[in-house]
Structure formats: C-alpha cells, structure tokens
Amino acid sequence: MMNTNNEPNKKEEYYFHTEGFTVGYNGVPLIKDIEIGLKKGEILTLIGPNGAGKTTIIRSMIRQLKPVAGVVYLEQTPIGEVPPHDLSKRLSVVLTERIRPEMMTCRDVVATGRYPYTGRFGILGEDDNRIVDESMELVDIAFLKDRDFMETSDGQKQRVMLARAICQQPDIIVLDEPTSFLDIRYKLEFLSIIQNMSRKRGLSVIMSLHELDLAGRISDKIACVRGDKLDRFGTPEEIFKDGYIRELYGISVGSYHERSGDLELDKITGEPKTFVIAGDGSGTETFRRLQREQTPFATGILWENDIDYSAALSLAAEVVSVKAFFPITEEESRRARGLIDQCDQVICTLDPDHIGSLGIPLQELCLYAENCGKLVKKETGK
C-alpha cells in the first residue's frame, strides 16, 4: 500500500486501527493489507470509484462481514473480542440500506439507540428520554417525533438514523455514504453536525463519501481504495494534489481541479472566436456559457491565484496568465492583444471601478478591444 503518512507506526496512539486487514467474499480476497489508523476525535473518509469495495471494507470492520485476514483494533483490543453489548455502546453504525419498521414513529426509531443502556424489557428511563429528545433536536428533526417513520422522505429517514446513532452516545460512528439521499442544504447540515461532535465530544468517525469536495473539507484522514488495495492513506493535503484524483478515478473526459474541487466538462478546442477579459471570479460563468454554446475562446490576463484561473485552464482554448502577485508585463499584454486581433468579439466581465493599480493593463486591454470595435458587450460575473 502506498501510504503518504509512511503507514501508521505508533499503534498505541490510535483509537481505531487495522493490522494486516484483508476483506473479500467466501474467503476470496478483494482488497488486501488495509492499514489505517484513526485517533480519538478524528474523521476518516474512504473514497474511490463505484464498486471499489468501500462498503465491503466498512461492513468487514464492523463485523457484518467476516474478514479474509487481519485484525481491527478498538483501542488496543481486537474488535472481535469486545462483547457485543459493550461494542453497541462504543460503536454505532448508519448504513445505506433502508430499514422498514412497522408502525413506529420517528421518535420510536431514534429511541432504539438507547437499548444497549436499558434493561431486559427495553424500558426507557428519564435520562434515556432526555437523550432521545436531545439527539433529535441536534439533527433538527424534533418536528418529526410523532410522524410515522415510513411516511418520511429519504433525507428525513437518513437524519432519523443519524439521531439514532448519536443516541447511543458512541465513541466511534461508522457511516456508509451518509449523504446519498440528502439535498445540498442537508448534506452541509449533516456533515456540520458530524464535525461538531468530532471536535467537541471527541467522536471518532469512519465514513465513505462520493462528494470529493466535501471529503476534502471535513476529513482529517482519507483512505483511497483502488483495485485490490488501499492505494493511499493520508491527510486531504497529501491526497488532493499532483493530479492523483484524476488517476484514482480514471478521469478521461473533462477535468477535476484538486485545489478548488471544481469539475468541468471538456473544453472546446479550435481557433478562439471570443476573447474574455476576466478576473476575481467574474469570468467563470461566462467560460461555462461559452463551453455550453460550443464556442472556443481565449481569456486573460489572469493571475495564477485568481478564482477564475482553474476554470480557465479547464475550459479555454488559450489562457494568458501571469504568476501570482507579479505585475502584468508588456509581453503578456502583447500576447493578449494578438488574441483579440484574431477573435471576432471581446467580452469583459470585470467591473472597472474595482480594478486596482495592478489591473491597469486590463483596463487598457478593454480600451484596445473597444477601439478595435470588438467589445460588443459586457457581462458582469458577480
């Protein structure tokens, strides 16, 4: 396994770690030698292509599937040696499979998370009921408490199951694609809850995600599943660089910019018909419109730390750029004027009232286009 952290080598520091872990079906290895380590309060995310085996790894870690080889440790105890009753207090699970409880309200479902703490008859005490209510409030589903669970939306069901897991008051929570049924608002709320509990309560989290931008923002560690191995294990800063994500997912169409998390469709190649004077994030919408219209375009002059720069590299047939914080030289200006001469029209997305002294050459470029009769319209990108 390629491990950007040089492989976990201080096992005593980890709350959860694996050794020689191999998973598969019917004794046939699928993913071999999985070595990961998670400290108390850290968030670990598994990423990789569909069908790579992320769910198989997760189910094997929590003993739903029998591993082919190796051991999973919870603190320094093999997880297989932890009594089931004790394990249910320390570890909770939210999987993608849909449960179908009959005649249960959402509060009833959440309350089942307290069963490891109740007596033989599962009767909730005063503290149990308080924790159930607090858990529902934490994920903003208190208004669903009397609603039949089966009459809620997929997104609401997912939040109910998170409340149920939180209700167990675990030390570690395992989530398999927890944002699959959530819209963008609830994705952010869901992951914010997870992050806050990790930071404030020391909750350790293992999950799989398809959304790379969210994985890069929330995770302390990322494990990359590819082929028959864990290809990389490290921090987001170690994983999201050097074109690795494109390699991991086998991206051959379009582009993925690891720094911004932006996905773009294929650029339109050919001689540029339009030149876009952009910057400060004002041009990206215009770049994407021109791509949709199948119009090859050039753009500039952009600093390499500009918000528009990554989209320009992905979508423009040609980009005139200058290093971050460097002044625009006559060479870049001359190259941009040459492209304007070749193009049929020029679009300026910049607000001239917000161009500083470094941007004076951009003002001059707009004036040049206007004098050439090519500044046919202006578009405000912000």
C-alpha positions in Angstrom: 0.0 0.0 0.0 1.3 3.5 -0.9 0.9 5.4 2.3 1.6 9.2 2.3 1.9 9.1 6.1 4.5 6.3 5.9 2.0 3.9 7.3 0.7 4.1 10.9 3.6 3.1 13.0 2.6 4.2 16.5 -0.4 1.9 17.1 -0.7 2.9 20.7 -1.8 6.4 19.6 -4.7 5.2 17.6 -8.2 4.7 19.0 -9.1 2.5 16.0 -6.6 0.8 13.6 -6.2 -2.2 11.4 -3.3 -4.7 11.0 -2.9 -7.0 8.0 -6.6 -6.5 7.2 -7.9 -8.1 4.1 -11.5 -8.2 3.0 -13.4 -10.2 0.4 -16.2 -12.8 0.0 -16.2 -16.5 0.7 -12.5 -16.4 1.6 -11.5 -14.8 -1.7 -9.5 -11.6 -1.1 -10.9 -8.4 -2.7 -8.8 -5.7 -1.0 -5.6 -6.7 0.7 -3.4 -5.4 3.5 -5.6 -2.4 4.6 -3.6 -0.4 7.1 -5.3 2.6 8.6 -5.2 4.4 11.9 -7.7 6.8 13.5 -7.1 8.9 16.6 -9.8 9.9 19.1 -11.9 12.6 17.6 -10.6 12.3 14.0 -12.7 11.9 10.9 -11.6 9.3 8.3 -13.2 9.1 4.9 -13.0 6.3 2.3 -13.1 7.5 -1.3 -12.7 5.7 -4.6 -14.7 4.7 -7.7 -18.0 3.0 -7.6 -17.6 -0.7 -6.9 -14.1 -0.3 -5.5 -15.0 -2.0 -2.2 -15.6 0.8 0.2 -18.8 -0.7 1.6 -17.1 -4.1 1.9 -14.3 -2.6 4.0 -16.8 -0.8 6.2 -19.0 -3.9 6.7 -16.0 -6.0 7.5 -14.7 -3.5 10.0 -18.0 -3.7 12.0 -18.2 -7.5 11.8 -21.1 -7.7 9.4 -18.8 -9.5 7.0 -16.1 -11.9 8.0 -12.6 -10.5 7.0 -10.4 -12.8 5.0 -7.4 -12.0 7.2 -6.1 -9.5 9.8 -7.4 -7.7 12.8 -9.4 -4.5 13.6 -8.5 -2.9 16.9 -10.7 -0.7 19.0 -8.2 1.0 21.3 -5.8 -1.9 21.7 -8.4 -4.7 21.9 -9.3 -6.8 18.8 -12.9 -5.8 17.9 -13.8 -9.5 17.7 -13.0 -9.8 21.4 -15.2 -6.9 22.5 -18.5 -8.3 23.9 -21.4 -7.3 21.7 -23.2 -5.4 24.4 -20.1 -3.3 25.1 -19.5 -2.8 21.4 -23.0 -1.5 20.9 -22.3 1.2 23.5 -18.9 2.2 21.9 -19.7 2.0 18.2 -22.8 2.9 16.2 -23.5 2.4 12.5 -25.5 4.1 9.8 -25.7 2.1 6.6 -27.3 2.9 3.2 -29.8 0.1 3.4 -33.3 1.2 4.2 -34.9 -0.2 7.4 -38.7 -0.8 7.3 -40.0 -0.7 10.9 -43.8 -1.3 11.1 -45.9 1.2 13.0 -43.0 3.2 14.5 -42.8 6.9 14.8 -39.5 8.7 14.1 -39.0 9.1 17.9 -39.6 5.3 18.4 -36.8 4.6 15.8 -34.4 7.1 17.5 -35.2 5.6 20.9 -33.9 2.2 19.8 -30.5 3.7 20.1 -30.8 3.6 23.8 -31.4 -0.2 24.0 -27.8 -1.0 24.9 -28.4 1.0 28.1 -31.8 -0.2 29.1 -32.8 -3.3 31.0 -34.1 -6.6 29.6 -37.5 -5.1 28.7 -36.1 -2.0 26.9 -37.9 0.5 29.1 -36.5 4.0 28.8 -35.8 6.0 31.9 -35.9 9.7 32.4 -32.3 10.1 31.2 -32.9 7.9 28.2 -35.8 10.0 27.1 -33.9 13.2 27.6 -31.0 11.9 25.4 -33.5 10.8 22.7 -35.0 14.3 22.6 -31.6 16.0 22.6 -30.4 13.7 19.7 -33.5 14.6 17.6 -33.0 18.3 18.3 -29.3 18.1 17.4 -30.1 16.9 13.9 -33.2 19.2 13.6 -35.9 16.5 13.4 -37.8 17.2 16.6 -40.8 18.2 14.5 -40.9 14.6 13.1 -41.2 12.9 16.5 -44.8 11.8 16.0 -44.5 11.1 12.3 -44.7 7.5 11.0 -41.1 6.7 10.0 -42.2 5.1 6.7 -44.0 8.3 5.7 -40.9 10.5 5.8 -38.6 11.4 2.9 -35.3 9.6 2.2 -33.4 12.6 3.5 -35.5 12.7 6.7 -35.0 9.0 7.2 -31.3 9.5 7.0 -31.3 12.2 9.6 -33.5 10.0 11.9 -30.9 7.2 11.6 -28.1 9.7 12.4 -30.1 10.7 15.5 -30.5 7.1 16.4 -26.7 6.6 16.1 -26.0 9.7 18.2 -28.5 8.5 20.8 -26.2 5.5 21.5 -23.6 8.0 22.7 -20.8 6.1 21.0 -17.1 6.7 20.9 -17.0 5.9 17.2 -19.6 6.2 14.5 -19.5 4.4 11.1 -21.4 5.8 8.1 -21.7 4.3 4.7 -22.5 7.1 2.1 -24.5 9.1 4.7 -25.2 12.0 2.3 -26.6 9.9 -0.6 -30.3 10.8 0.0 -29.7 14.5 1.1 -30.0 17.7 -0.9 -27.2 20.2 -0.7 -28.6 22.0 2.4 -28.9 18.8 4.4 -25.6 17.5 3.2 -23.9 20.5 4.8 -26.0 20.4 7.9 -25.4 16.7 8.3 -21.7 16.9 7.9 -21.5 20.0 10.2 -23.2 18.0 12.9 -20.6 15.2 12.5 -17.7 17.7 12.5 -19.0 19.5 15.6 -19.4 16.2 17.5 -16.0 15.1 16.5 -14.4 18.3 17.7 -16.5 19.0 20.8 -17.2 15.5 22.0 -14.2 13.6 20.7 -16.4 11.4 18.5 -14.3 9.3 16.0 -15.9 9.0 12.6 -15.3 6.5 9.7 -17.4 7.0 6.6 -17.5 6.7 2.8 -18.3 9.6 0.6 -18.8 10.2 -3.1 -18.6 14.0 -2.8 -14.9 14.7 -3.1 -15.2 18.4 -2.3 -16.9 17.6 1.0 -14.4 14.8 1.8 -11.6 17.2 1.3 -13.2 19.7 3.7 -14.3 17.6 6.5 -11.8 14.8 6.8 -8.7 14.5 9.0 -7.6 11.4 7.1 -8.6 10.0 3.7 -8.2 6.4 2.6 -8.2 5.9 -1.2 -9.5 2.5 -2.5 -8.3 1.4 -5.9 -8.0 -2.1 -7.4 -7.1 -4.7 -4.8 -5.5 -2.3 -2.3 -5.7 0.8 -0.3 -3.8 3.0 -2.7 -3.1 6.0 -0.4 -3.8 7.0 3.2 -3.1 10.5 4.4 -4.4 14.0 5.1 -6.5 15.8 2.4 -3.5 18.0 1.7 -1.5 14.9 0.9 -4.2 13.2 -1.2 -5.6 16.1 -3.2 -2.6 17.1 -5.2 -0.4 16.3 -8.3 -3.4 15.0 -10.4 -3.9 12.0 -8.1 -7.7 12.2 -8.1 -7.8 12.1 -11.9 -5.7 8.9 -11.7 -7.7 7.4 -8.9 -11.0 7.7 -10.7 -9.6 7.2 -14.2 -11.0 10.5 -15.4 -10.6 10.7 -19.2 -13.3 13.3 -20.0 -13.4 16.8 -18.6 -11.3 17.9 -15.6 -11.2 18.0 -11.9 -9.2 20.7 -10.1 -8.0 19.4 -6.8 -7.4 22.8 -5.2 -10.8 24.2 -5.8 -12.8 20.9 -6.1 -14.3 22.1 -9.4 -15.5 19.7 -12.0 -15.6 21.0 -15.6 -16.7 19.4 -18.9 -14.3 19.1 -21.9 -13.0 22.4 -23.3 -14.0 23.3 -26.9 -10.8 23.3 -28.9 -10.0 25.2 -32.1 -9.2 28.8 -33.0 -10.7 31.1 -30.4 -13.7 33.1 -31.6 -14.2 35.1 -28.4 -11.7 36.7 -26.0 -12.8 37.1 -22.4 -11.2 39.7 -20.1 -11.9 38.3 -16.7 -10.7 38.0 -13.1 -11.6 38.0 -9.5 -14.1 35.1 -10.2 -16.1 37.2 -12.6 -15.4 35.1 -15.7 -16.2 31.5 -14.7 -19.9 31.8 -15.5 -19.1 33.2 -19.0 -16.5 30.5 -19.6 -19.1 27.8 -18.8 -21.7 29.5 -21.1 -19.3 29.6 -24.0 -18.5 25.9 -23.4 -22.2 25.1 -23.5 -22.5 27.1 -26.7 -19.5 25.1 -28.1 -17.6 28.4 -28.7 -13.8 28.1 -28.5 -12.5 31.1 -26.5 -9.3 32.6 -25.1 -9.0 34.6 -21.9 -6.7 36.7 -19.9 -4.8 38.3 -18.4 -5.3 36.2 -15.3 -3.1 35.9 -12.2 -2.5 32.2 -11.4 -4.1 32.6 -7.9 -7.2 34.1 -9.4 -10.6 32.4 -8.7 -11.2 32.2 -12.5 -7.8 30.6 -13.2 -8.7 26.9 -12.7 -11.9 27.2 -14.8 -9.9 29.0 -17.5 -7.3 26.2 -17.6 -10.1 23.6 -18.0 -12.3 25.4 -20.5 -10.4 28.0 -22.5 -8.6 27.1 -25.7 -5.8 29.5 -24.7 -5.1 31.4 -21.4 -2.8 34.4 -21.0 -1.6 34.3 -17.4 1.0 35.8 -15.0 2.4 34.4 -11.8 0.6 35.3 -8.6 1.3 38.8 -7.2 3.6 39.6 -10.2 2.8 42.7 -12.4 1.5 42.2 -15.9 4.3 42.8 -18.3 4.3 44.1 -21.9 4.8 40.6 -23.1 1.5 39.3 -21.6 -0.3 42.4 -22.9 1.1 42.0 -26.4 0.0 38.3 -26.4 -3.5 39.3 -25.3 -3.8 42.0 -27.9 -2.7 39.5 -30.5 -5.5 37.1 -29.5 -8.0 39.9 -29.5 -6.9 40.7 -33.1 -7.7 37.1 -34.0 -11.1 36.9 -32.3 -14.5 38.1 -33.5 -15.6 39.6 -30.2 -14.4 40.5 -26.8 -16.4 40.2 -23.5 -15.2 42.0 -20.4 -16.6 40.6 -17.1 -14.6 42.9 -14.9 -16.1 45.9 -13.0 -13.8 48.8 -14.0 -14.5 50.5 -10.6 -12.9 47.6 -8.8 -9.6 47.2 -10.8 -6.6 48.2 -8.7 -3.3 49.6 -9.9 -2.0 46.1 -10.8 -5.0 45.8 -13.2 -4.3 49.0 -15.2 -3.1 46.8 -18.2 -6.6 45.1 -18.1 -8.3 48.5 -18.4 -6.0 49.2 -21.3 -6.9 45.9 -22.9 -10.6 46.7 -22.6 -9.9 50.1 -24.3 -7.9 48.4 -27.0 -10.9 46.0 -27.7 -13.3 48.9 -27.8 -11.1 50.8 -30.2 -11.0 47.7 -32.4 -14.8 47.7 -32.4 -14.8 44.2 -30.9 -16.1 45.0 -27.3 -19.6 44.0 -28.3 -21.0 43.6 -24.8 -20.0 43.5 -21.2 -21.1 40.8 -18.8 -21.0 41.1 -15.0 -19.9 37.8 -13.5 -20.6 38.9 -9.9 
